[in-house]
Amino acid sequence: MKKTTVACLLGGALLLAACGAPTTPTQAQAQSDARCAAGILGGAALGGVLGNQIGAGSGKTLATAAGAGLGMYAGQSACN
């Protein structure tokens, strides 16, 4: 449970770091990159947590990995 909390806090911190109005094109690109990273990491964390609720034994491990992978894909596709 502590790992999940840390992952959620890290994702939230990344999202907050991406907030604010950029003043230069470089800052705008950095914010866009931070939003993408936050989406990918947040998607992986959420997908892993949801996948971990399914199955037992090695099936649970596979579901957790699949959930994290699908969450990463969803977060990355939201960037484009």
PDB file with SEQRES, HELIX, SHEET and CRYST1 records, atoms N, CA, C and O in Angstrom:
SEQRES   1 A   80  MET LYS LYS THR THR VAL ALA CYS LEU LEU GLY GLY ALA          
SEQRES   2 A   80  LEU LEU LEU ALA ALA CYS GLY ALA PRO THR THR PRO THR          
SEQRES   3 A   80  GLN ALA GLN ALA GLN SER ASP ALA ARG CYS ALA ALA GLY          
SEQRES   4 A   80  ILE LEU GLY GLY ALA ALA LEU GLY GLY VAL LEU GLY ASN          
SEQRES   5 A   80  GLN ILE GLY ALA GLY SER GLY LYS THR LEU ALA THR ALA          
SEQRES   6 A   80  ALA GLY ALA GLY LEU GLY MET TYR ALA GLY GLN SER ALA          
SEQRES   7 A   80  CYS ASN                                                      
HELIX    1 AA1 LYS A    2  ALA A   17  1                                  16    
HELIX    2 AA2 PRO A   25  ASN A   52  1                                  28    
HELIX    3 AA3 SER A   58  SER A   77  1                                  20    
CRYST1    1.000    1.000    1.000  90.00  90.00  90.00 P 1           1          
ATOM      1  N   MET A   1       0.825  -1.193   0.000  1.00  0.00           N  
ATOM      2  CA  MET A   1       0.000   0.000   0.000  1.00  0.00           C  
ATOM      3  C   MET A   1       0.865   1.252   0.000  1.00  0.00           C  
ATOM      4  O   MET A   1       0.491   2.258  -0.603  1.00  0.00           O  
ATOM      5  N   LYS A   2       2.011   1.206   0.665  1.00  0.00           N  
ATOM      6  CA  LYS A   2       2.879   2.379   0.715  1.00  0.00           C  
ATOM      7  C   LYS A   2       3.457   2.700  -0.656  1.00  0.00           C  
ATOM      8  O   LYS A   2       3.636   3.870  -0.994  1.00  0.00           O  
ATOM      9  N   LYS A   3       3.754   1.664  -1.456  1.00  0.00           N  
ATOM     10  CA  LYS A   3       4.281   1.903  -2.796  1.00  0.00           C  
ATOM     11  C   LYS A   3       3.253   2.622  -3.655  1.00  0.00           C  
ATOM     12  O   LYS A   3       3.602   3.504  -4.439  1.00  0.00           O  
ATOM     13  N   THR A   4       2.004   2.253  -3.512  1.00  0.00           N  
ATOM     14  CA  THR A   4       0.929   2.886  -4.274  1.00  0.00           C  
ATOM     15  C   THR A   4       0.811   4.358  -3.882  1.00  0.00           C  
ATOM     16  O   THR A   4       0.643   5.219  -4.745  1.00  0.00           O  
ATOM     17  N   THR A   5       0.896   4.641  -2.615  1.00  0.00           N  
ATOM     18  CA  THR A   5       0.810   6.016  -2.136  1.00  0.00           C  
ATOM     19  C   THR A   5       1.959   6.849  -2.680  1.00  0.00           C  
ATOM     20  O   THR A   5       1.756   7.981  -3.120  1.00  0.00           O  
ATOM     21  N   VAL A   6       3.162   6.294  -2.650  1.00  0.00           N  
ATOM     22  CA  VAL A   6       4.331   7.011  -3.159  1.00  0.00           C  
ATOM     23  C   VAL A   6       4.182   7.261  -4.659  1.00  0.00           C  
ATOM     24  O   VAL A   6       4.495   8.349  -5.142  1.00  0.00           O  
ATOM     25  N   ALA A   7       3.707   6.258  -5.394  1.00  0.00           N  
ATOM     26  CA  ALA A   7       3.515   6.423  -6.834  1.00  0.00           C  
ATOM     27  C   ALA A   7       2.482   7.508  -7.130  1.00  0.00           C  
ATOM     28  O   ALA A   7       2.672   8.311  -8.044  1.00  0.00           O  
ATOM     29  N   CYS A   8       1.412   7.537  -6.378  1.00  0.00           N  
ATOM     30  CA  CYS A   8       0.380   8.561  -6.569  1.00  0.00           C  
ATOM     31  C   CYS A   8       0.912   9.952  -6.238  1.00  0.00           C  
ATOM     32  O   CYS A   8       0.620  10.914  -6.948  1.00  0.00           O  
ATOM     33  N   LEU A   9       1.678  10.060  -5.177  1.00  0.00           N  
ATOM     34  CA  LEU A   9       2.260  11.354  -4.810  1.00  0.00           C  
ATOM     35  C   LEU A   9       3.253  11.833  -5.858  1.00  0.00           C  
ATOM     36  O   LEU A   9       3.290  13.019  -6.186  1.00  0.00           O  
ATOM     37  N   LEU A  10       4.056  10.916  -6.383  1.00  0.00           N  
ATOM     38  CA  LEU A  10       5.014  11.281  -7.414  1.00  0.00           C  
ATOM     39  C   LEU A  10       4.298  11.744  -8.676  1.00  0.00           C  
ATOM     40  O   LEU A  10       4.681  12.747  -9.279  1.00  0.00           O  
ATOM     41  N   GLY A  11       3.258  11.016  -9.076  1.00  0.00           N  
ATOM     42  CA  GLY A  11       2.483  11.417 -10.246  1.00  0.00           C  
ATOM     43  C   GLY A  11       1.824  12.777 -10.054  1.00  0.00           C  
ATOM     44  O   GLY A  11       1.804  13.600 -10.970  1.00  0.00           O  
ATOM     45  N   GLY A  12       1.287  13.010  -8.862  1.00  0.00           N  
ATOM     46  CA  GLY A  12       0.678  14.304  -8.564  1.00  0.00           C  
ATOM     47  C   GLY A  12       1.690  15.438  -8.595  1.00  0.00           C  
ATOM     48  O   GLY A  12       1.400  16.532  -9.078  1.00  0.00           O  
ATOM     49  N   ALA A  13       2.875  15.166  -8.075  1.00  0.00           N  
ATOM     50  CA  ALA A  13       3.925  16.186  -8.096  1.00  0.00           C  
ATOM     51  C   ALA A  13       4.325  16.530  -9.527  1.00  0.00           C  
ATOM     52  O   ALA A  13       4.555  17.697  -9.846  1.00  0.00           O  
ATOM     53  N   LEU A  14       4.410  15.518 -10.387  1.00  0.00           N  
ATOM     54  CA  LEU A  14       4.735  15.783 -11.788  1.00  0.00           C  
ATOM     55  C   LEU A  14       3.645  16.596 -12.467  1.00  0.00           C  
ATOM     56  O   LEU A  14       3.932  17.498 -13.255  1.00  0.00           O  
ATOM     57  N   LEU A  15       2.405  16.278 -12.162  1.00  0.00           N  
ATOM     58  CA  LEU A  15       1.300  17.046 -12.752  1.00  0.00           C  
ATOM     59  C   LEU A  15       1.326  18.500 -12.288  1.00  0.00           C  
ATOM     60  O   LEU A  15       1.101  19.412 -13.083  1.00  0.00           O  
ATOM     61  N   LEU A  16       1.596  18.711 -11.020  1.00  0.00           N  
ATOM     62  CA  LEU A  16       1.657  20.082 -10.506  1.00  0.00           C  
ATOM     63  C   LEU A  16       2.839  20.837 -11.087  1.00  0.00           C  
ATOM     64  O   LEU A  16       2.754  22.046 -11.303  1.00  0.00           O  
ATOM     65  N   ALA A  17       3.934  20.146 -11.341  1.00  0.00           N  
ATOM     66  CA  ALA A  17       5.104  20.799 -11.931  1.00  0.00           C  
ATOM     67  C   ALA A  17       4.807  21.287 -13.343  1.00  0.00           C  
ATOM     68  O   ALA A  17       5.425  22.238 -13.820  1.00  0.00           O  
ATOM     69  N   ALA A  18       3.865  20.637 -14.005  1.00  0.00           N  
ATOM     70  CA  ALA A  18       3.526  21.019 -15.370  1.00  0.00           C  
ATOM     71  C   ALA A  18       2.538  22.181 -15.421  1.00  0.00           C  
ATOM     72  O   ALA A  18       2.230  22.671 -16.507  1.00  0.00           O  
ATOM     73  N   CYS A  19       2.039  22.630 -14.282  1.00  0.00           N  
ATOM     74  CA  CYS A  19       1.054  23.717 -14.251  1.00  0.00           C  
ATOM     75  C   CYS A  19       1.741  25.065 -14.412  1.00  0.00           C  
ATOM     76  O   CYS A  19       2.954  25.185 -14.247  1.00  0.00           O  
ATOM     77  N   GLY A  20       0.957  26.057 -14.732  1.00  0.00           N  
ATOM     78  CA  GLY A  20       1.467  27.418 -14.866  1.00  0.00           C  
ATOM     79  C   GLY A  20       1.581  27.811 -16.326  1.00  0.00           C  
ATOM     80  O   GLY A  20       1.669  26.953 -17.205  1.00  0.00           O  
ATOM     81  N   ALA A  21       1.580  29.101 -16.579  1.00  0.00           N  
ATOM     82  CA  ALA A  21       1.660  29.606 -17.945  1.00  0.00           C  
ATOM     83  C   ALA A  21       3.122  29.706 -18.376  1.00  0.00           C  
ATOM     84  O   ALA A  21       3.923  30.344 -17.692  1.00  0.00           O  
ATOM     85  N   PRO A  22       3.478  29.086 -19.496  1.00  0.00           N  
ATOM     86  CA  PRO A  22       4.851  29.185 -19.981  1.00  0.00           C  
ATOM     87  C   PRO A  22       5.118  30.583 -20.530  1.00  0.00           C  
ATOM     88  O   PRO A  22       4.223  31.223 -21.082  1.00  0.00           O  
ATOM     89  N   THR A  23       6.349  31.049 -20.375  1.00  0.00           N  
ATOM     90  CA  THR A  23       6.702  32.376 -20.871  1.00  0.00           C  
ATOM     91  C   THR A  23       7.604  32.299 -22.096  1.00  0.00           C  
ATOM     92  O   THR A  23       7.771  33.298 -22.797  1.00  0.00           O  
ATOM     93  N   THR A  24       8.181  31.149 -22.365  1.00  0.00           N  
ATOM     94  CA  THR A  24       9.027  30.981 -23.546  1.00  0.00           C  
ATOM     95  C   THR A  24       8.655  29.681 -24.248  1.00  0.00           C  
ATOM     96  O   THR A  24       8.038  28.804 -23.642  1.00  0.00           O  
ATOM     97  N   PRO A  25       9.026  29.550 -25.525  1.00  0.00           N  
ATOM     98  CA  PRO A  25       8.767  28.280 -26.218  1.00  0.00           C  
ATOM     99  C   PRO A  25       9.471  27.099 -25.552  1.00  0.00           C  
ATOM    100  O   PRO A  25       8.951  25.983 -25.562  1.00  0.00           O  
ATOM    101  N   THR A  26      10.631  27.331 -24.983  1.00  0.00           N  
ATOM    102  CA  THR A  26      11.360  26.259 -24.292  1.00  0.00           C  
ATOM    103  C   THR A  26      10.582  25.793 -23.067  1.00  0.00           C  
ATOM    104  O   THR A  26      10.508  24.595 -22.798  1.00  0.00           O  
ATOM    105  N   GLN A  27      10.001  26.737 -22.321  1.00  0.00           N  
ATOM    106  CA  GLN A  27       9.201  26.373 -21.156  1.00  0.00           C  
ATOM    107  C   GLN A  27       7.931  25.645 -21.574  1.00  0.00           C  
ATOM    108  O   GLN A  27       7.491  24.718 -20.894  1.00  0.00           O  
ATOM    109  N   ALA A  28       7.343  26.060 -22.688  1.00  0.00           N  
ATOM    110  CA  ALA A  28       6.142  25.393 -23.180  1.00  0.00           C  
ATOM    111  C   ALA A  28       6.453  23.944 -23.539  1.00  0.00           C  
ATOM    112  O   ALA A  28       5.662  23.051 -23.236  1.00  0.00           O  
ATOM    113  N   GLN A  29       7.595  23.700 -24.180  1.00  0.00           N  
ATOM    114  CA  GLN A  29       7.989  22.343 -24.530  1.00  0.00           C  
ATOM    115  C   GLN A  29       8.278  21.534 -23.275  1.00  0.00           C  
ATOM    116  O   GLN A  29       7.915  20.360 -23.194  1.00  0.00           O  
ATOM    117  N   ALA A  30       8.926  22.151 -22.302  1.00  0.00           N  
ATOM    118  CA  ALA A  30       9.227  21.449 -21.045  1.00  0.00           C  
ATOM    119  C   ALA A  30       7.940  21.067 -20.324  1.00  0.00           C  
ATOM    120  O   ALA A  30       7.849  19.975 -19.764  1.00  0.00           O  
ATOM    121  N   GLN A  31       6.947  21.950 -20.329  1.00  0.00           N  
ATOM    122  CA  GLN A  31       5.665  21.638 -19.694  1.00  0.00           C  
ATOM    123  C   GLN A  31       4.951  20.511 -20.429  1.00  0.00           C  
ATOM    124  O   GLN A  31       4.350  19.634 -19.809  1.00  0.00           O  
ATOM    125  N   SER A  32       5.024  20.542 -21.752  1.00  0.00           N  
ATOM    126  CA  SER A  32       4.406  19.485 -22.535  1.00  0.00           C  
ATOM    127  C   SER A  32       5.068  18.140 -22.230  1.00  0.00           C  
ATOM    128  O   SER A  32       4.387  17.127 -22.070  1.00  0.00           O  
ATOM    129  N   ASP A  33       6.388  18.139 -22.151  1.00  0.00           N  
ATOM    130  CA  ASP A  33       7.120  16.918 -21.824  1.00  0.00           C  
ATOM    131  C   ASP A  33       6.773  16.422 -20.422  1.00  0.00           C  
ATOM    132  O   ASP A  33       6.633  15.219 -20.200  1.00  0.00           O  
ATOM    133  N   ALA A  34       6.636  17.350 -19.481  1.00  0.00           N  
ATOM    134  CA  ALA A  34       6.288  16.968 -18.105  1.00  0.00           C  
ATOM    135  C   ALA A  34       4.881  16.386 -18.042  1.00  0.00           C  
ATOM    136  O   ALA A  34       4.636  15.428 -17.309  1.00  0.00           O  
ATOM    137  N   ARG A  35       3.959  16.960 -18.807  1.00  0.00           N  
ATOM    138  CA  ARG A  35       2.594  16.424 -18.842  1.00  0.00           C  
ATOM    139  C   ARG A  35       2.574  15.010 -19.427  1.00  0.00           C  
ATOM    140  O   ARG A  35       1.864  14.132 -18.936  1.00  0.00           O  
ATOM    141  N   CYS A  36       3.362  14.806 -20.478  1.00  0.00           N  
ATOM    142  CA  CYS A  36       3.435  13.464 -21.070  1.00  0.00           C  
ATOM    143  C   CYS A  36       4.023  12.470 -20.083  1.00  0.00           C  
ATOM    144  O   CYS A  36       3.505  11.364 -19.928  1.00  0.00           O  
ATOM    145  N   ALA A  37       5.091  12.855 -19.423  1.00  0.00           N  
ATOM    146  CA  ALA A  37       5.719  11.962 -18.435  1.00  0.00           C  
ATOM    147  C   ALA A  37       4.747  11.654 -17.302  1.00  0.00           C  
ATOM    148  O   ALA A  37       4.659  10.514 -16.846  1.00  0.00           O  
ATOM    149  N   ALA A  38       4.024  12.662 -16.853  1.00  0.00           N  
ATOM    150  CA  ALA A  38       3.058  12.450 -15.775  1.00  0.00           C  
ATOM    151  C   ALA A  38       1.934  11.529 -16.236  1.00  0.00           C  
ATOM    152  O   ALA A  38       1.475  10.681 -15.470  1.00  0.00           O  
ATOM    153  N   GLY A  39       1.488  11.687 -17.473  1.00  0.00           N  
ATOM    154  CA  GLY A  39       0.442  10.819 -18.008  1.00  0.00           C  
ATOM    155  C   GLY A  39       0.908   9.377 -18.118  1.00  0.00           C  
ATOM    156  O   GLY A  39       0.170   8.451 -17.782  1.00  0.00           O  
ATOM    157  N   ILE A  40       2.121   9.190 -18.585  1.00  0.00           N  
ATOM    158  CA  ILE A  40       2.661   7.838 -18.740  1.00  0.00           C  
ATOM    159  C   ILE A  40       2.854   7.179 -17.384  1.00  0.00           C  
ATOM    160  O   ILE A  40       2.435   6.040 -17.176  1.00  0.00           O  
ATOM    161  N   LEU A  41       3.491   7.898 -16.456  1.00  0.00           N  
ATOM    162  CA  LEU A  41       3.736   7.325 -15.123  1.00  0.00           C  
ATOM    163  C   LEU A  41       2.437   7.120 -14.349  1.00  0.00           C  
ATOM    164  O   LEU A  41       2.251   6.103 -13.681  1.00  0.00           O  
ATOM    165  N   GLY A  42       1.544   8.101 -14.450  1.00  0.00           N  
ATOM    166  CA  GLY A  42       0.261   7.965 -13.765  1.00  0.00           C  
ATOM    167  C   GLY A  42      -0.566   6.825 -14.332  1.00  0.00           C  
ATOM    168  O   GLY A  42      -1.199   6.077 -13.586  1.00  0.00           O  
ATOM    169  N   GLY A  43      -0.559   6.692 -15.656  1.00  0.00           N  
ATOM    170  CA  GLY A  43      -1.278   5.593 -16.287  1.00  0.00           C  
ATOM    171  C   GLY A  43      -0.717   4.244 -15.893  1.00  0.00           C  
ATOM    172  O   GLY A  43      -1.465   3.300 -15.639  1.00  0.00           O  
ATOM    173  N   ALA A  44       0.613   4.154 -15.843  1.00  0.00           N  
ATOM    174  CA  ALA A  44       1.248   2.898 -15.439  1.00  0.00           C  
ATOM    175  C   ALA A  44       0.914   2.556 -13.994  1.00  0.00           C  
ATOM    176  O   ALA A  44       0.622   1.403 -13.676  1.00  0.00           O  
ATOM    177  N   ALA A  45       0.955   3.551 -13.121  1.00  0.00           N  
ATOM    178  CA  ALA A  45       0.651   3.299 -11.707  1.00  0.00           C  
ATOM    179  C   ALA A  45      -0.801   2.881 -11.531  1.00  0.00           C  
ATOM    180  O   ALA A  45      -1.089   1.907 -10.836  1.00  0.00           O  
ATOM    181  N   LEU A  46      -1.704   3.607 -12.149  1.00  0.00           N  
ATOM    182  CA  LEU A  46      -3.118   3.284 -12.012  1.00  0.00           C  
ATOM    183  C   LEU A  46      -3.437   1.930 -12.636  1.00  0.00           C  
ATOM    184  O   LEU A  46      -4.176   1.133 -12.059  1.00  0.00           O  
ATOM    185  N   GLY A  47      -2.877   1.673 -13.816  1.00  0.00           N  
ATOM    186  CA  GLY A  47      -3.096   0.386 -14.467  1.00  0.00           C  
ATOM    187  C   GLY A  47      -2.539  -0.770 -13.654  1.00  0.00           C  
ATOM    188  O   GLY A  47      -3.156  -1.832 -13.565  1.00  0.00           O  
ATOM    189  N   GLY A  48      -1.364  -0.559 -13.059  1.00  0.00           N  
ATOM    190  CA  GLY A  48      -0.775  -1.595 -12.218  1.00  0.00           C  
ATOM    191  C   GLY A  48      -1.612  -1.872 -10.984  1.00  0.00           C  
ATOM    192  O   GLY A  48      -1.787  -3.027 -10.595  1.00  0.00           O  
ATOM    193  N   VAL A  49      -2.123  -0.829 -10.373  1.00  0.00           N  
ATOM    194  CA  VAL A  49      -2.969  -0.998  -9.185  1.00  0.00           C  
ATOM    195  C   VAL A  49      -4.257  -1.737  -9.552  1.00  0.00           C  
ATOM    196  O   VAL A  49      -4.676  -2.652  -8.844  1.00  0.00           O  
ATOM    197  N   LEU A  50      -4.874  -1.340 -10.650  1.00  0.00           N  
ATOM    198  CA  LEU A  50      -6.105  -2.011 -11.070  1.00  0.00           C  
ATOM    199  C   LEU A  50      -5.845  -3.458 -11.490  1.00  0.00           C  
ATOM    200  O   LEU A  50      -6.630  -4.349 -11.165  1.00  0.00           O  
ATOM    201  N   GLY A  51      -4.759  -3.691 -12.202  1.00  0.00           N  
ATOM    202  CA  GLY A  51      -4.415  -5.038 -12.608  1.00  0.00           C  
ATOM    203  C   GLY A  51      -4.098  -5.940 -11.434  1.00  0.00           C  
ATOM    204  O   GLY A  51      -4.342  -7.146 -11.485  1.00  0.00           O  
ATOM    205  N   ASN A  52      -3.559  -5.362 -10.386  1.00  0.00           N  
ATOM    206  CA  ASN A  52      -3.208  -6.126  -9.188  1.00  0.00           C  
ATOM    207  C   ASN A  52      -4.441  -6.635  -8.448  1.00  0.00           C  
ATOM    208  O   ASN A  52      -4.330  -7.531  -7.611  1.00  0.00           O  
ATOM    209  N   GLN A  53      -5.593  -6.087  -8.741  1.00  0.00           N  
ATOM    210  CA  GLN A  53      -6.828  -6.510  -8.086  1.00  0.00           C  
ATOM    211  C   GLN A  53      -7.400  -7.778  -8.716  1.00  0.00           C  
ATOM    212  O   GLN A  53      -8.361  -8.351  -8.202  1.00  0.00           O  
ATOM    213  N   ILE A  54      -6.813  -8.211  -9.820  1.00  0.00           N  
ATOM    214  CA  ILE A  54      -7.343  -9.343 -10.578  1.00  0.00           C  
ATOM    215  C   ILE A  54      -6.451 -10.559 -10.382  1.00  0.00           C  
ATOM    216  O   ILE A  54      -5.229 -10.425 -10.324  1.00  0.00           O  
ATOM    217  N   GLY A  55      -7.035 -11.726 -10.282  1.00  0.00           N  
ATOM    218  CA  GLY A  55      -6.299 -12.983 -10.281  1.00  0.00           C  
ATOM    219  C   GLY A  55      -5.594 -13.298  -8.974  1.00  0.00           C  
ATOM    220  O   GLY A  55      -5.755 -12.615  -7.962  1.00  0.00           O  
ATOM    221  N   ALA A  56      -4.799 -14.373  -9.042  1.00  0.00           N  
ATOM    222  CA  ALA A  56      -4.024 -14.815  -7.888  1.00  0.00           C  
ATOM    223  C   ALA A  56      -2.746 -15.480  -8.398  1.00  0.00           C  
ATOM    224  O   ALA A  56      -2.716 -15.996  -9.515  1.00  0.00           O  
ATOM    225  N   GLY A  57      -1.709 -15.467  -7.594  1.00  0.00           N  
ATOM    226  CA  GLY A  57      -0.455 -16.118  -7.962  1.00  0.00           C  
ATOM    227  C   GLY A  57       0.192 -15.459  -9.163  1.00  0.00           C  
ATOM    228  O   GLY A  57       0.279 -14.234  -9.242  1.00  0.00           O  
ATOM    229  N   SER A  58       0.652 -16.294 -10.112  1.00  0.00           N  
ATOM    230  CA  SER A  58       1.320 -15.751 -11.292  1.00  0.00           C  
ATOM    231  C   SER A  58       0.336 -15.003 -12.190  1.00  0.00           C  
ATOM    232  O   SER A  58       0.742 -14.112 -12.936  1.00  0.00           O  
ATOM    233  N   GLY A  59      -0.947 -15.351 -12.129  1.00  0.00           N  
ATOM    234  CA  GLY A  59      -1.953 -14.609 -12.883  1.00  0.00           C  
ATOM    235  C   GLY A  59      -2.071 -13.179 -12.401  1.00  0.00           C  
ATOM    236  O   GLY A  59      -2.305 -12.272 -13.198  1.00  0.00           O  
ATOM    237  N   LYS A  60      -1.911 -12.969 -11.113  1.00  0.00           N  
ATOM    238  CA  LYS A  60      -1.967 -11.622 -10.543  1.00  0.00           C  
ATOM    239  C   LYS A  60      -0.772 -10.801 -11.037  1.00  0.00           C  
ATOM    240  O   LYS A  60      -0.903  -9.621 -11.364  1.00  0.00           O  
ATOM    241  N   THR A  61       0.389 -11.448 -11.084  1.00  0.00           N  
ATOM    242  CA  THR A  61       1.587 -10.764 -11.568  1.00  0.00           C  
ATOM    243  C   THR A  61       1.418 -10.365 -13.030  1.00  0.00           C  
ATOM    244  O   THR A  61       1.761  -9.250 -13.422  1.00  0.00           O  
ATOM    245  N   LEU A  62       0.893 -11.272 -13.822  1.00  0.00           N  
ATOM    246  CA  LEU A  62       0.663 -10.990 -15.236  1.00  0.00           C  
ATOM    247  C   LEU A  62      -0.370  -9.880 -15.410  1.00  0.00           C  
ATOM    248  O   LEU A  62      -0.196  -9.000 -16.254  1.00  0.00           O  
ATOM    249  N   ALA A  63      -1.433  -9.912 -14.626  1.00  0.00           N  
ATOM    250  CA  ALA A  63      -2.468  -8.870 -14.712  1.00  0.00           C  
ATOM    251  C   ALA A  63      -1.912  -7.513 -14.299  1.00  0.00           C  
ATOM    252  O   ALA A  63      -2.267  -6.493 -14.889  1.00  0.00           O  
ATOM    253  N   THR A  64      -1.044  -7.491 -13.289  1.00  0.00           N  
ATOM    254  CA  THR A  64      -0.430  -6.233 -12.852  1.00  0.00           C  
ATOM    255  C   THR A  64       0.460  -5.668 -13.957  1.00  0.00           C  
ATOM    256  O   THR A  64       0.402  -4.476 -14.259  1.00  0.00           O  
ATOM    257  N   ALA A  65       1.279  -6.523 -14.557  1.00  0.00           N  
ATOM    258  CA  ALA A  65       2.156  -6.075 -15.635  1.00  0.00           C  
ATOM    259  C   ALA A  65       1.351  -5.602 -16.841  1.00  0.00           C  
ATOM    260  O   ALA A  65       1.670  -4.575 -17.440  1.00  0.00           O  
ATOM    261  N   ALA A  66       0.313  -6.346 -17.193  1.00  0.00           N  
ATOM    262  CA  ALA A  66      -0.529  -5.953 -18.328  1.00  0.00           C  
ATOM    263  C   ALA A  66      -1.238  -4.635 -18.047  1.00  0.00           C  
ATOM    264  O   ALA A  66      -1.332  -3.781 -18.929  1.00  0.00           O  
ATOM    265  N   GLY A  67      -1.734  -4.463 -16.833  1.00  0.00           N  
ATOM    266  CA  GLY A  67      -2.395  -3.208 -16.470  1.00  0.00           C  
ATOM    267  C   GLY A  67      -1.444  -2.029 -16.537  1.00  0.00           C  
ATOM    268  O   GLY A  67      -1.807  -0.955 -17.018  1.00  0.00           O  
ATOM    269  N   ALA A  68      -0.219  -2.232 -16.052  1.00  0.00           N  
ATOM    270  CA  ALA A  68       0.770  -1.155 -16.111  1.00  0.00           C  
ATOM    271  C   ALA A  68       1.113  -0.820 -17.558  1.00  0.00           C  
ATOM    272  O   ALA A  68       1.232   0.352 -17.916  1.00  0.00           O  
ATOM    273  N   GLY A  69       1.270  -1.838 -18.382  1.00  0.00           N  
ATOM    274  CA  GLY A  69       1.580  -1.600 -19.791  1.00  0.00           C  
ATOM    275  C   GLY A  69       0.463  -0.877 -20.517  1.00  0.00           C  
ATOM    276  O   GLY A  69       0.716   0.054 -21.283  1.00  0.00           O  
ATOM    277  N   LEU A  70      -0.770  -1.300 -20.282  1.00  0.00           N  
ATOM    278  CA  LEU A  70      -1.909  -0.632 -20.917  1.00  0.00           C  
ATOM    279  C   LEU A  70      -2.068   0.795 -20.404  1.00  0.00           C  
ATOM    280  O   LEU A  70      -2.423   1.698 -21.162  1.00  0.00           O  
ATOM    281  N   GLY A  71      -1.804   0.996 -19.110  1.00  0.00           N  
ATOM    282  CA  GLY A  71      -1.872   2.339 -18.557  1.00  0.00           C  
ATOM    283  C   GLY A  71      -0.821   3.259 -19.158  1.00  0.00           C  
ATOM    284  O   GLY A  71      -1.093   4.427 -19.435  1.00  0.00           O  
ATOM    285  N   MET A  72       0.394   2.722 -19.359  1.00  0.00           N  
ATOM    286  CA  MET A  72       1.445   3.506 -20.001  1.00  0.00           C  
ATOM    287  C   MET A  72       1.059   3.878 -21.428  1.00  0.00           C  
ATOM    288  O   MET A  72       1.272   5.008 -21.868  1.00  0.00           O  
ATOM    289  N   TYR A  73       0.493   2.916 -22.137  1.00  0.00           N  
ATOM    290  CA  TYR A  73       0.062   3.158 -23.513  1.00  0.00           C  
ATOM    291  C   TYR A  73      -1.014   4.256 -23.548  1.00  0.00           C  
ATOM    292  O   TYR A  73      -0.958   5.162 -24.380  1.00  0.00           O  
ATOM    293  N   ALA A  74      -1.981   4.163 -22.648  1.00  0.00           N  
ATOM    294  CA  ALA A  74      -3.046   5.155 -22.601  1.00  0.00           C  
ATOM    295  C   ALA A  74      -2.492   6.540 -22.267  1.00  0.00           C  
ATOM    296  O   ALA A  74      -2.894   7.537 -22.868  1.00  0.00           O  
ATOM    297  N   GLY A  75      -1.572   6.595 -21.311  1.00  0.00           N  
ATOM    298  CA  GLY A  75      -0.966   7.881 -20.958  1.00  0.00           C  
ATOM    299  C   GLY A  75      -0.160   8.474 -22.086  1.00  0.00           C  
ATOM    300  O   GLY A  75      -0.183   9.686 -22.300  1.00  0.00           O  
ATOM    301  N   GLN A  76       0.556   7.629 -22.813  1.00  0.00           N  
ATOM    302  CA  GLN A  76       1.368   8.098 -23.923  1.00  0.00           C  
ATOM    303  C   GLN A  76       0.502   8.548 -25.093  1.00  0.00           C  
ATOM    304  O   GLN A  76       0.807   9.545 -25.746  1.00  0.00           O  
ATOM    305  N   SER A  77      -0.573   7.819 -25.359  1.00  0.00           N  
ATOM    306  CA  SER A  77      -1.435   8.190 -26.478  1.00  0.00           C  
ATOM    307  C   SER A  77      -2.177   9.494 -26.216  1.00  0.00           C  
ATOM    308  O   SER A  77      -2.586  10.174 -27.158  1.00  0.00           O  
ATOM    309  N   ALA A  78      -2.353   9.845 -24.961  1.00  0.00           N  
ATOM    310  CA  ALA A  78      -2.989  11.117 -24.629  1.00  0.00           C  
ATOM    311  C   ALA A  78      -2.074  12.298 -24.935  1.00  0.00           C  
ATOM    312  O   ALA A  78      -2.547  13.428 -25.057  1.00  0.00           O  
ATOM    313  N   CYS A  79      -0.778  12.055 -25.061  1.00  0.00           N  
ATOM    314  CA  CYS A  79       0.181  13.123 -25.361  1.00  0.00           C  
ATOM    315  C   CYS A  79       0.132  13.556 -26.812  1.00  0.00           C  
ATOM    316  O   CYS A  79       0.487  14.688 -27.138  1.00  0.00           O  
ATOM    317  N   ASN A  80      -0.298  12.681 -27.666  1.00  0.00           N  
ATOM    318  CA  ASN A  80      -0.242  12.979 -29.106  1.00  0.00           C  
ATOM    319  C   ASN A  80      -1.505  13.581 -29.625  1.00  0.00           C  
ATOM    320  O   ASN A  80      -1.603  13.882 -30.815  1.00  0.00           O  
TER     321      ASN A  80                                                      
END                                                                             
